[in-house]
């Protein structure tokens, strides 16, 4: 398991509600997807649709500029290397840019070992996130610490919205030879 050291979400708000739902297979904005509408206090509103990932990147650190909320991703990488296993990667960040969302979401990130299918770690955004327009762009930042990898191989970060996967990022953990121990 890894430890979640901090999760951020721009435009995060709280809000839970009980709903009575019905299916409506209407076409909206030419996207041709089904939507589920919900009845809340006598009014009709659209239930959260599945977001689309525009970018999902792994890096050493993410800096958020105060005032503008601009993100600087430091040290973007695709692989992790270690001399021996099991190994612990002390800190990394996962950046996710999403769009085409509308409604209330609970976001969760999982790290899966693709060799045996096990879940190595999980992290969640602590607040419900409300997206009012499918044209809005949202940034999710997960800062993760103490991730243990038992062996080399393929691993995958999976991002969930309301317990449904909507994006993945696969990466390799490689064993490297320690040339300093050679004679």
Secondary structure by P-SEA (a helix, b strand, c coil): ccccccccccbbbbbbbbbbbbbbbccccccbbbbbbbbcccbbbbcccbbbbcbbbbcccccccccccbbbbccccccccccccccccccbbbbbbbcccccbbbbbbbbbccccccccccccccbbbbbccccbbbbbbbbbcccccccccbbbbbbbccccccbbbbbbbbbbbcccccc
